Amino acid sequence: MIFYELRQNKNMESKAYCKWFAYPIIKETIDLDSLAAHMASHNTPYSKGAIKGMLTDMVGCIKELLLEGKNVKIADLAIFSLGIKNNGGADKTEDFQVSKHIKGVKLRARATGDLITKSLNLEASLRRTGV
């Protein structure tokens, strides 16, 4: 069950000013340790420690591969890739400078398989809180 609350747009310069929008209420954030414990509780022969070790290594390896310029696809989860945050553009290629024209790098994740929006829309149930 996904609980949500309504919030009014207070940005006077927005076309959506004064309109109401739904925002999900996040009950908690699960860390790697808790995720490993949850996974271990699903009738697996692997201990929480073994699962956490593999997940920790996976995170490190994903970062390593991304920094090598590769995308990483985990079926039914996401395709992880890096993007560049540009800071304006240069008029000519010879004028382009990384320090001047790039703000930084960002992590991108595009849902795949069972986590694509179409699948989530079929499975998700929503309920407004406080009503």
Number of C-alpha atoms within 10 A of each C-alpha: 8 14 16 17 15 13 12 12 14 12 10 9 7 10 9 13 12 13 12 13 12 12 13 14 12 9 8 6 8 10 8 15 16 13 16 22 15 13 16 18 13 9 7 10 9 14 14 18 13 13 20 20 14 12 16 14 12 12 11 11 13 17 18 12 14 15 12 9 10 14 17 17 16 12 12 12 15 18 15 20 20 17 11 12 12 13 13 10 13 12 8 7 8 7 10 13 11 10 9 13 15 15 13 12 11 10 11 14 14 12 17 16 13 14 15 14 12 10 12 11 10 8 10 9 10 10 12 14 12 7 5
